[in-house]
Structures are given as structure tokens and as C-alpha cells.
């Protein structure tokens, strides 16, 4: 299962990671980036969602 993780960095920016869990443990982290602005954060969240969507198979 993949999910998006947002966190505060030491410099006060907001970081974005894509995390993958298997059997309740995080097995893979992809650092997408960090931003100080809302616009930059929105772009990073969209990019993270694109990474997750790229790994999914279509149902139909």
C-alpha cells in the first residue's frame, strides 16, 4: 500500500515523501521534495500522487 507523507524539515519547510508499506512496515521511501510555499507544496503533492498512480494497474 502506498501513501503520501508530509512532514516538517529542520529548516521549517514542508517535505513530501511517497511511502510503501508491506505487512505493516515501511519498506520503501521516495523523497519527492520540500517547499516553503503553498503553491510549491501543491505541486509536490500532485507529483507524489502521480508517482503512486504510475504504480497502479487499471481495473477497466
PDB file of N, CA, C and O in Angstrom:
ATOM      1  N   UNK A   1       0.837  -1.170   0.000  1.00  0.00           N
ATOM      2  CA  UNK A   1       0.000   0.000   0.000  1.00  0.00           C
ATOM      3  C   UNK A   1       0.888   1.242   0.000  1.00  0.00           C
ATOM      4  O   UNK A   1       1.860   1.316   0.752  1.00  0.00           O
ATOM      5  N   UNK A   2       0.561   2.192  -0.823  1.00  0.00           N
ATOM      6  CA  UNK A   2       1.330   3.426  -0.918  1.00  0.00           C
ATOM      7  C   UNK A   2       0.526   4.583  -0.335  1.00  0.00           C
ATOM      8  O   UNK A   2      -0.701   4.623  -0.434  1.00  0.00           O
ATOM      9  N   UNK A   3       1.242   5.517   0.270  1.00  0.00           N
ATOM     10  CA  UNK A   3       0.591   6.716   0.784  1.00  0.00           C
ATOM     11  C   UNK A   3       1.571   7.881   0.746  1.00  0.00           C
ATOM     12  O   UNK A   3       2.780   7.691   0.610  1.00  0.00           O
ATOM     13  N   UNK A   4       1.027   9.093   0.868  1.00  0.00           N
ATOM     14  CA  UNK A   4       1.830  10.313   0.837  1.00  0.00           C
ATOM     15  C   UNK A   4       2.044  10.779   2.271  1.00  0.00           C
ATOM     16  O   UNK A   4       1.099  10.868   3.055  1.00  0.00           O
ATOM     17  N   UNK A   5       3.291  11.073   2.602  1.00  0.00           N
ATOM     18  CA  UNK A   5       3.638  11.544   3.942  1.00  0.00           C
ATOM     19  C   UNK A   5       4.143  12.974   3.846  1.00  0.00           C
ATOM     20  O   UNK A   5       5.054  13.266   3.071  1.00  0.00           O
ATOM     21  N   UNK A   6       3.546  13.872   4.638  1.00  0.00           N
ATOM     22  CA  UNK A   6       4.012  15.256   4.737  1.00  0.00           C
ATOM     23  C   UNK A   6       4.658  15.435   6.108  1.00  0.00           C
ATOM     24  O   UNK A   6       4.171  14.900   7.105  1.00  0.00           O
ATOM     25  N   UNK A   7       5.759  16.190   6.153  1.00  0.00           N
ATOM     26  CA  UNK A   7       6.469  16.396   7.411  1.00  0.00           C
ATOM     27  C   UNK A   7       7.202  17.731   7.369  1.00  0.00           C
ATOM     28  O   UNK A   7       7.457  18.279   6.297  1.00  0.00           O
ATOM     29  N   UNK A   8       7.536  18.245   8.545  1.00  0.00           N
ATOM     30  CA  UNK A   8       8.294  19.482   8.647  1.00  0.00           C
ATOM     31  C   UNK A   8       9.783  19.162   8.670  1.00  0.00           C
ATOM     32  O   UNK A   8      10.221  18.258   9.381  1.00  0.00           O
ATOM     33  N   UNK A   9      10.556  19.910   7.887  1.00  0.00           N
ATOM     34  CA  UNK A   9      12.007  19.738   7.879  1.00  0.00           C
ATOM     35  C   UNK A   9      12.632  20.626   8.952  1.00  0.00           C
ATOM     36  O   UNK A   9      11.944  21.442   9.566  1.00  0.00           O
ATOM     37  N   UNK A  10      13.923  20.467   9.173  1.00  0.00           N
ATOM     38  CA  UNK A  10      14.625  21.262  10.178  1.00  0.00           C
ATOM     39  C   UNK A  10      14.610  22.748   9.834  1.00  0.00           C
ATOM     40  O   UNK A  10      14.655  23.595  10.726  1.00  0.00           O
ATOM     41  N   UNK A  11      14.545  23.065   8.539  1.00  0.00           N
ATOM     42  CA  UNK A  11      14.536  24.468   8.120  1.00  0.00           C
ATOM     43  C   UNK A  11      13.143  25.078   8.160  1.00  0.00           C
ATOM     44  O   UNK A  11      12.980  26.266   7.881  1.00  0.00           O
ATOM     45  N   UNK A  12      12.133  24.278   8.506  1.00  0.00           N
ATOM     46  CA  UNK A  12      10.767  24.799   8.589  1.00  0.00           C
ATOM     47  C   UNK A  12       9.944  24.576   7.341  1.00  0.00           C
ATOM     48  O   UNK A  12       8.754  24.893   7.319  1.00  0.00           O
ATOM     49  N   UNK A  13      10.554  24.036   6.303  1.00  0.00           N
ATOM     50  CA  UNK A  13       9.817  23.736   5.070  1.00  0.00           C
ATOM     51  C   UNK A  13       8.980  22.473   5.289  1.00  0.00           C
ATOM     52  O   UNK A  13       9.163  21.755   6.271  1.00  0.00           O
ATOM     53  N   UNK A  14       8.070  22.220   4.366  1.00  0.00           N
ATOM     54  CA  UNK A  14       7.268  21.003   4.422  1.00  0.00           C
ATOM     55  C   UNK A  14       7.791  20.034   3.381  1.00  0.00           C
ATOM     56  O   UNK A  14       7.860  20.361   2.196  1.00  0.00           O
ATOM     57  N   UNK A  15       8.161  18.838   3.823  1.00  0.00           N
ATOM     58  CA  UNK A  15       8.665  17.803   2.932  1.00  0.00           C
ATOM     59  C   UNK A  15       7.560  16.843   2.544  1.00  0.00           C
ATOM     60  O   UNK A  15       6.587  16.667   3.276  1.00  0.00           O
ATOM     61  N   UNK A  16       7.722  16.220   1.377  1.00  0.00           N
ATOM     62  CA  UNK A  16       6.745  15.258   0.874  1.00  0.00           C
ATOM     63  C   UNK A  16       7.485  13.981   0.483  1.00  0.00           C
ATOM     64  O   UNK A  16       8.495  14.024  -0.221  1.00  0.00           O
ATOM     65  N   UNK A  17       6.965  12.842   0.952  1.00  0.00           N
ATOM     66  CA  UNK A  17       7.525  11.539   0.619  1.00  0.00           C
ATOM     67  C   UNK A  17       6.405  10.608   0.189  1.00  0.00           C
ATOM     68  O   UNK A  17       5.265  10.738   0.636  1.00  0.00           O
ATOM     69  N   UNK A  18       6.744   9.666  -0.684  1.00  0.00           N
ATOM     70  CA  UNK A  18       5.836   8.571  -1.012  1.00  0.00           C
ATOM     71  C   UNK A  18       6.364   7.358  -0.261  1.00  0.00           C
ATOM     72  O   UNK A  18       7.523   6.978  -0.426  1.00  0.00           O
ATOM     73  N   UNK A  19       5.516   6.749   0.565  1.00  0.00           N
ATOM     74  CA  UNK A  19       5.898   5.599   1.384  1.00  0.00           C
ATOM     75  C   UNK A  19       5.119   4.371   0.938  1.00  0.00           C
ATOM     76  O   UNK A  19       3.949   4.462   0.565  1.00  0.00           O
ATOM     77  N   UNK A  20       5.779   3.233   0.982  1.00  0.00           N
ATOM     78  CA  UNK A  20       5.143   1.958   0.663  1.00  0.00           C
ATOM     79  C   UNK A  20       5.215   1.063   1.889  1.00  0.00           C
ATOM     80  O   UNK A  20       6.266   0.942   2.518  1.00  0.00           O
ATOM     81  N   UNK A  21       4.091   0.435   2.226  1.00  0.00           N
ATOM     82  CA  UNK A  21       4.031  -0.474   3.375  1.00  0.00           C
ATOM     83  C   UNK A  21       3.713  -1.885   2.920  1.00  0.00           C
ATOM     84  O   UNK A  21       2.902  -2.101   2.020  1.00  0.00           O
ATOM     85  N   UNK A  22       4.371  -2.843   3.563  1.00  0.00           N
ATOM     86  CA  UNK A  22       4.062  -4.261   3.379  1.00  0.00           C
ATOM     87  C   UNK A  22       4.033  -4.901   4.756  1.00  0.00           C
ATOM     88  O   UNK A  22       4.990  -4.778   5.520  1.00  0.00           O
ATOM     89  N   UNK A  23       2.955  -5.574   5.071  1.00  0.00           N
ATOM     90  CA  UNK A  23       2.780  -6.247   6.359  1.00  0.00           C
ATOM     91  C   UNK A  23       2.964  -5.281   7.530  1.00  0.00           C
ATOM     92  O   UNK A  23       3.514  -5.654   8.566  1.00  0.00           O
ATOM     93  N   UNK A  24       2.501  -4.035   7.361  1.00  0.00           N
ATOM     94  CA  UNK A  24       2.548  -3.055   8.439  1.00  0.00           C
ATOM     95  C   UNK A  24       3.872  -2.350   8.628  1.00  0.00           C
ATOM     96  O   UNK A  24       4.015  -1.558   9.559  1.00  0.00           O
ATOM     97  N   UNK A  25       4.854  -2.614   7.765  1.00  0.00           N
ATOM     98  CA  UNK A  25       6.163  -1.976   7.890  1.00  0.00           C
ATOM     99  C   UNK A  25       6.479  -1.192   6.624  1.00  0.00           C
ATOM    100  O   UNK A  25       6.163  -1.621   5.514  1.00  0.00           O
ATOM    101  N   UNK A  26       7.108  -0.035   6.809  1.00  0.00           N
ATOM    102  CA  UNK A  26       7.519   0.779   5.671  1.00  0.00           C
ATOM    103  C   UNK A  26       8.708   0.097   5.013  1.00  0.00           C
ATOM    104  O   UNK A  26       9.727  -0.149   5.658  1.00  0.00           O
ATOM    105  N   UNK A  27       8.575  -0.210   3.717  1.00  0.00           N
ATOM    106  CA  UNK A  27       9.641  -0.920   3.015  1.00  0.00           C
ATOM    107  C   UNK A  27      10.342  -0.040   1.986  1.00  0.00           C
ATOM    108  O   UNK A  27      11.428  -0.384   1.520  1.00  0.00           O
ATOM    109  N   UNK A  28       9.740   1.086   1.627  1.00  0.00           N
ATOM    110  CA  UNK A  28      10.352   1.937   0.610  1.00  0.00           C
ATOM    111  C   UNK A  28       9.895   3.374   0.811  1.00  0.00           C
ATOM    112  O   UNK A  28       8.720   3.636   1.067  1.00  0.00           O
ATOM    113  N   UNK A  29      10.836   4.298   0.691  1.00  0.00           N
ATOM    114  CA  UNK A  29      10.540   5.724   0.765  1.00  0.00           C
ATOM    115  C   UNK A  29      11.077   6.401  -0.486  1.00  0.00           C
ATOM    116  O   UNK A  29      12.204   6.143  -0.907  1.00  0.00           O
ATOM    117  N   UNK A  30      10.272   7.260  -1.069  1.00  0.00           N
ATOM    118  CA  UNK A  30      10.729   8.082  -2.186  1.00  0.00           C
ATOM    119  C   UNK A  30      10.546   9.532  -1.769  1.00  0.00           C
ATOM    120  O   UNK A  30       9.421   9.985  -1.556  1.00  0.00           O
ATOM    121  N   UNK A  31      11.657  10.262  -1.650  1.00  0.00           N
ATOM    122  CA  UNK A  31      11.570  11.675  -1.289  1.00  0.00           C
ATOM    123  C   UNK A  31      11.219  12.469  -2.543  1.00  0.00           C
ATOM    124  O   UNK A  31      11.969  12.464  -3.520  1.00  0.00           O
ATOM    125  N   UNK A  32      10.081  13.145  -2.510  1.00  0.00           N
ATOM    126  CA  UNK A  32       9.623  13.912  -3.668  1.00  0.00           C
ATOM    127  C   UNK A  32      10.238  15.301  -3.650  1.00  0.00           C
ATOM    128  O   UNK A  32      10.642  15.809  -4.696  1.00  0.00           O
ATOM    129  N   UNK A  33      10.317  15.925  -2.476  1.00  0.00           N
ATOM    130  CA  UNK A  33      10.907  17.250  -2.375  1.00  0.00           C
ATOM    131  C   UNK A  33      10.404  17.975  -1.146  1.00  0.00           C
ATOM    132  O   UNK A  33       9.681  17.404  -0.329  1.00  0.00           O
ATOM    133  N   UNK A  34      10.794  19.259  -1.015  1.00  0.00           N
ATOM    134  CA  UNK A  34      10.321  20.089   0.086  1.00  0.00           C
ATOM    135  C   UNK A  34      10.081  21.496  -0.430  1.00  0.00           C
ATOM    136  O   UNK A  34      10.695  21.931  -1.404  1.00  0.00           O
ATOM    137  N   UNK A  35       9.172  22.203   0.244  1.00  0.00           N
ATOM    138  CA  UNK A  35       8.791  23.531  -0.210  1.00  0.00           C
ATOM    139  C   UNK A  35       8.417  24.404   0.977  1.00  0.00           C
ATOM    140  O   UNK A  35       7.958  23.917   2.011  1.00  0.00           O
ATOM    141  N   UNK A  36       8.623  25.709   0.805  1.00  0.00           N
ATOM    142  CA  UNK A  36       8.225  26.690   1.813  1.00  0.00           C
ATOM    143  C   UNK A  36       6.904  27.363   1.471  1.00  0.00           C
ATOM    144  O   UNK A  36       6.319  28.030   2.323  1.00  0.00           O
ATOM    145  N   UNK A  37       6.422  27.204   0.242  1.00  0.00           N
ATOM    146  CA  UNK A  37       5.201  27.892  -0.181  1.00  0.00           C
ATOM    147  C   UNK A  37       4.060  26.907  -0.409  1.00  0.00           C
ATOM    148  O   UNK A  37       4.284  25.719  -0.640  1.00  0.00           O
ATOM    149  N   UNK A  38       2.845  27.417  -0.341  1.00  0.00           N
ATOM    150  CA  UNK A  38       1.659  26.586  -0.584  1.00  0.00           C
ATOM    151  C   UNK A  38       1.615  26.107  -2.036  1.00  0.00           C
ATOM    152  O   UNK A  38       1.233  24.968  -2.303  1.00  0.00           O
ATOM    153  N   UNK A  39       2.002  26.968  -2.967  1.00  0.00           N
ATOM    154  CA  UNK A  39       1.999  26.598  -4.384  1.00  0.00           C
ATOM    155  C   UNK A  39       2.990  25.460  -4.639  1.00  0.00           C
ATOM    156  O   UNK A  39       2.673  24.497  -5.338  1.00  0.00           O
ATOM    157  N   UNK A  40       4.177  25.576  -4.074  1.00  0.00           N
ATOM    158  CA  UNK A  40       5.173  24.519  -4.227  1.00  0.00           C
ATOM    159  C   UNK A  40       4.724  23.217  -3.593  1.00  0.00           C
ATOM    160  O   UNK A  40       4.973  22.139  -4.132  1.00  0.00           O
ATOM    161  N   UNK A  41       4.059  23.316  -2.443  1.00  0.00           N
ATOM    162  CA  UNK A  41       3.563  22.122  -1.762  1.00  0.00           C
ATOM    163  C   UNK A  41       2.485  21.441  -2.595  1.00  0.00           C
ATOM    164  O   UNK A  41       2.446  20.214  -2.676  1.00  0.00           O
ATOM    165  N   UNK A  42       1.616  22.224  -3.210  1.00  0.00           N
ATOM    166  CA  UNK A  42       0.573  21.668  -4.076  1.00  0.00           C
ATOM    167  C   UNK A  42       1.190  20.911  -5.243  1.00  0.00           C
ATOM    168  O   UNK A  42       0.724  19.827  -5.597  1.00  0.00           O
ATOM    169  N   UNK A  43       2.232  21.472  -5.841  1.00  0.00           N
ATOM    170  CA  UNK A  43       2.910  20.808  -6.958  1.00  0.00           C
ATOM    171  C   UNK A  43       3.567  19.507  -6.510  1.00  0.00           C
ATOM    172  O   UNK A  43       3.519  18.506  -7.225  1.00  0.00           O
ATOM    173  N   UNK A  44       4.181  19.519  -5.327  1.00  0.00           N
ATOM    174  CA  UNK A  44       4.827  18.309  -4.811  1.00  0.00           C
ATOM    175  C   UNK A  44       3.802  17.218  -4.509  1.00  0.00           C
ATOM    176  O   UNK A  44       4.048  16.043  -4.779  1.00  0.00           O
ATOM    177  N   UNK A  45       2.660  17.601  -3.953  1.00  0.00           N
ATOM    178  CA  UNK A  45       1.614  16.620  -3.659  1.00  0.00           C
ATOM    179  C   UNK A  45       1.061  16.012  -4.940  1.00  0.00           C
ATOM    180  O   UNK A  45       0.764  14.818  -4.988  1.00  0.00           O
ATOM    181  N   UNK A  46       0.920  16.834  -5.982  1.00  0.00           N
ATOM    182  CA  UNK A  46       0.447  16.328  -7.273  1.00  0.00           C
ATOM    183  C   UNK A  46       1.469  15.358  -7.868  1.00  0.00           C
ATOM    184  O   UNK A  46       1.105  14.315  -8.412  1.00  0.00           O
ATOM    185  N   UNK A  47       2.755  15.716  -7.758  1.00  0.00           N
ATOM    186  CA  UNK A  47       3.816  14.843  -8.267  1.00  0.00           C
ATOM    187  C   UNK A  47       3.841  13.522  -7.499  1.00  0.00           C
ATOM    188  O   UNK A  47       4.030  12.463  -8.098  1.00  0.00           O
ATOM    189  N   UNK A  48       3.651  13.577  -6.178  1.00  0.00           N
ATOM    190  CA  UNK A  48       3.619  12.362  -5.361  1.00  0.00           C
ATOM    191  C   UNK A  48       2.446  11.476  -5.761  1.00  0.00           C
ATOM    192  O   UNK A  48       2.586  10.256  -5.835  1.00  0.00           O
ATOM    193  N   UNK A  49       1.288  12.084  -6.020  1.00  0.00           N
ATOM    194  CA  UNK A  49       0.124  11.299  -6.439  1.00  0.00           C
ATOM    195  C   UNK A  49       0.370  10.665  -7.801  1.00  0.00           C
ATOM    196  O   UNK A  49      -0.068   9.540  -8.045  1.00  0.00           O
ATOM    197  N   UNK A  50       1.064  11.367  -8.691  1.00  0.00           N
ATOM    198  CA  UNK A  50       1.410  10.803 -10.000  1.00  0.00           C
ATOM    199  C   UNK A  50       2.328   9.585  -9.845  1.00  0.00           C
ATOM    200  O   UNK A  50       2.192   8.609 -10.583  1.00  0.00           O
ATOM    201  N   UNK A  51       3.260   9.641  -8.888  1.00  0.00           N
ATOM    202  CA  UNK A  51       4.153   8.506  -8.634  1.00  0.00           C
ATOM    203  C   UNK A  51       3.345   7.303  -8.165  1.00  0.00           C
ATOM    204  O   UNK A  51       3.583   6.179  -8.607  1.00  0.00           O
ATOM    205  N   UNK A  52       2.392   7.538  -7.271  1.00  0.00           N
ATOM    206  CA  UNK A  52       1.548   6.446  -6.781  1.00  0.00           C
ATOM    207  C   UNK A  52       0.691   5.886  -7.905  1.00  0.00           C
ATOM    208  O   UNK A  52       0.574   4.670  -8.050  1.00  0.00           O
ATOM    209  N   UNK A  53       0.088   6.769  -8.703  1.00  0.00           N
ATOM    210  CA  UNK A  53      -0.788   6.322  -9.790  1.00  0.00           C
ATOM    211  C   UNK A  53      -0.026   5.543 -10.858  1.00  0.00           C
ATOM    212  O   UNK A  53      -0.590   4.648 -11.488  1.00  0.00           O
ATOM    213  N   UNK A  54       1.247   5.872 -11.067  1.00  0.00           N
ATOM    214  CA  UNK A  54       2.045   5.173 -12.079  1.00  0.00           C
ATOM    215  C   UNK A  54       2.257   3.706 -11.700  1.00  0.00           C
ATOM    216  O   UNK A  54       2.447   2.860 -12.574  1.00  0.00           O
ATOM    217  N   UNK A  55       2.226   3.407 -10.414  1.00  0.00           N
ATOM    218  CA  UNK A  55       2.439   2.039  -9.968  1.00  0.00           C
ATOM    219  C   UNK A  55       1.176   1.203  -9.888  1.00  0.00           C
ATOM    220  O   UNK A  55       1.236   0.020  -9.554  1.00  0.00           O
ATOM    221  N   UNK A  56       0.033   1.805 -10.191  1.00  0.00           N
ATOM    222  CA  UNK A  56      -1.242   1.081 -10.112  1.00  0.00           C
ATOM    223  C   UNK A  56      -1.628   0.524 -11.468  1.00  0.00           C
ATOM    224  O   UNK A  56      -1.297   1.096 -12.507  1.00  0.00           O
ATOM    225  N   UNK A  57      -2.330  -0.594 -11.447  1.00  0.00           N
ATOM    226  CA  UNK A  57      -2.878  -1.156 -12.680  1.00  0.00           C
ATOM    227  C   UNK A  57      -4.301  -0.661 -12.866  1.00  0.00           C
ATOM    228  O   UNK A  57      -5.024  -0.432 -11.896  1.00  0.00           O
ATOM    229  N   UNK A  58      -4.692  -0.499 -14.113  1.00  0.00           N
ATOM    230  CA  UNK A  58      -6.062  -0.092 -14.405  1.00  0.00           C
ATOM    231  C   UNK A  58      -7.004  -1.266 -14.202  1.00  0.00           C
ATOM    232  O   UNK A  58      -6.672  -2.402 -14.541  1.00  0.00           O
ATOM    233  N   UNK A  59      -8.170  -0.993 -13.654  1.00  0.00           N
ATOM    234  CA  UNK A  59      -9.162  -2.040 -13.451  1.00  0.00           C
ATOM    235  C   UNK A  59      -9.986  -2.291 -14.702  1.00  0.00           C
ATOM    236  O   UNK A  59     -10.408  -3.419 -14.957  1.00  0.00           O
ATOM    237  N   UNK A  60     -10.214  -1.245 -15.480  1.00  0.00           N
ATOM    238  CA  UNK A  60     -11.059  -1.373 -16.679  1.00  0.00           C
ATOM    239  C   UNK A  60     -10.330  -0.897 -17.906  1.00  0.00           C
ATOM    240  O   UNK A  60     -10.884  -0.930 -19.005  1.00  0.00           O
TER     241      UNK A  60
END
